[in-house]
Amino acid sequence: MIEIKNINMSYGSDYILKSLNYKFKTGLIYGLIGKNGAGKTTLLKVIMRLIRENQGSIFLDGKCVDNVDFFKIPAVFVSDSPIFYSDLTVREHLLLVCNSQRVEKKEAIARIDILLDELKLTKYKNNFPNTLSKGTLQRLNIALGMIRNESIILMDEPFNALDPVQVSAVETLVLKSKKEGKTLLISSHDIDSLGSICDVYLILRNGQLLEYMPNKLTKENIAQIIGDSYGD
Ligand SMILES: Nc1ncnc2c1ncn2[C@@H]1O[C@H](COP(=O)(O)OP(=O)(O)OP(=O)(O)O)[C@@H](O)[C@H]1O
């Protein structure tokens, strides 16, 4: 469970997040929507404690994590600007994460094989990052988050650079995580994908979160809510 309590965040004098309060329900998929620059990445980073200059508090699974080190945050963050090790293969990247999580080797290998298959990465398992396309690197990025067994998953633009087949593979993986009882918060401009997997839309506008049910909103409605300033 994620709870945001009275979060204010500014870069300089402009407040990006304004007195934000929101309590996420466990086991749902939330789609975070907003115009460019609305503050979606900022919000995800505040929740993950990658940004700490905010006022207010973040609770994960009922525990305040305001002062918890990023590496100990009980959540996964799939960033929109990942960094890879040039001298590690796809499989070695995943083994490294499992090792850091102290996952037993046999279990790690089994988990990695399943995830490589789900994200259509098996044939690239011995490739180094500099030999991979953008879409394949994005799937590796997603795999590096999903290999961790956390109940809270935050994703920033996970569908970027993916072709429709790969988008569908990621959607399936997200829905599988939901079935396992996980809570997901996914920031994306891909309204079609969000619409097919999300239980709740959260529209970030003027520093505030507005909650909507996806089946009640069309793309046109969303553009209207996001505001005349969409695309500024
Ligand atoms: N480190 C920073 N220093 C100063 N301003 C920043 C910094 N990071 C982000 N901003 C500004 O904060 C605002 C929110 O940025 P953020 O990246 O959170 O928006 P976003 O909703 O994720 O945008 P997009 O849809 O374009 O990815 C933007 O106006 C951006 O220019």
The ligand as an SDF file (V2000), in Angstrom:
LIG
                    3D

 31 33  0  0  0  0  0  0  0  0999 V2000
   15.9630   18.7730  -11.3050 N   0  0  0  0  0  0  0  0  0  0  0  0
   15.1140   19.7120  -11.7090 C   0  0  0  0  0  0  0  0  0  0  0  0
   15.3900   21.0130  -11.5160 N   0  0  0  0  0  0  0  0  0  0  0  0
   14.5310   21.9860  -11.8960 C   0  0  0  0  0  0  0  0  0  0  0  0
   13.3400   21.7380  -12.4830 N   0  0  0  0  0  0  0  0  0  0  0  0
   13.0140   20.4550  -12.7090 C   0  0  0  0  0  0  0  0  0  0  0  0
   13.8790   19.3810  -12.3380 C   0  0  0  0  0  0  0  0  0  0  0  0
   13.2790   18.2120  -12.6770 N   0  0  0  0  0  0  0  0  0  0  0  0
   12.1080   18.5450  -13.2440 C   0  0  0  0  0  0  0  0  0  0  0  0
   11.9480   19.8870  -13.2630 N   0  0  0  0  0  0  0  0  0  0  0  0
   10.7710   20.6140  -13.7630 C   0  0  0  0  0  0  0  0  0  0  0  0
    9.6500   20.1690  -13.0070 O   0  0  0  0  0  0  0  0  0  0  0  0
    8.4960   20.0350  -13.8260 C   0  0  0  0  0  0  0  0  0  0  0  0
    7.9560   18.6270  -13.6990 C   0  0  0  0  0  0  0  0  0  0  0  0
    8.8700   17.7200  -14.3120 O   0  0  0  0  0  0  0  0  0  0  0  0
    8.5730   16.1770  -14.4090 P   0  0  0  0  0  0  0  0  0  0  0  0
    9.7110   15.5490  -15.1330 O   0  0  0  0  0  0  0  0  0  0  0  0
    8.2360   15.6540  -13.0700 O   0  0  0  0  0  0  0  0  0  0  0  0
    7.2510   16.1690  -15.3230 O   0  0  0  0  0  0  0  0  0  0  0  0
    6.5300   14.9810  -16.0900 P   0  0  0  0  0  0  0  0  0  0  0  0
    5.0820   15.1080  -15.8210 O   0  0  0  0  0  0  0  0  0  0  0  0
    7.1700   13.6710  -15.7530 O   0  0  0  0  0  0  0  0  0  0  0  0
    6.8490   15.3590  -17.6060 O   0  0  0  0  0  0  0  0  0  0  0  0
    6.9290   14.4720  -18.9490 P   0  0  0  0  0  0  0  0  0  0  0  0
    5.5370   14.0170  -19.2880 O   0  0  0  0  0  0  0  0  0  0  0  0
    7.4560   15.4580  -19.9570 O   0  0  0  0  0  0  0  0  0  0  0  0
    7.9030   13.3590  -18.7080 O   0  0  0  0  0  0  0  0  0  0  0  0
    8.9460   20.4370  -15.2330 C   0  0  0  0  0  0  0  0  0  0  0  0
    8.5910   21.7890  -15.4280 O   0  0  0  0  0  0  0  0  0  0  0  0
   10.4400   20.2730  -15.2160 C   0  0  0  0  0  0  0  0  0  0  0  0
   11.0680   21.1650  -16.1020 O   0  0  0  0  0  0  0  0  0  0  0  0
  1  2  1  0
  2  3  1  0
  2  7  2  0
  3  4  2  0
  4  5  1  0
  5  6  2  0
  6  7  1  0
  6 10  1  0
  7  8  1  0
  8  9  2  0
  9 10  1  0
 10 11  1  0
 11 12  1  0
 11 30  1  0
 12 13  1  0
 13 14  1  0
 13 28  1  0
 14 15  1  0
 15 16  1  0
 16 17  2  0
 16 18  1  0
 16 19  1  0
 19 20  1  0
 20 21  2  0
 20 22  1  0
 20 23  1  0
 23 24  1  0
 24 25  2  0
 24 26  1  0
 24 27  1  0
 28 29  1  0
 28 30  1  0
 30 31  1  0
M  END
$$$$
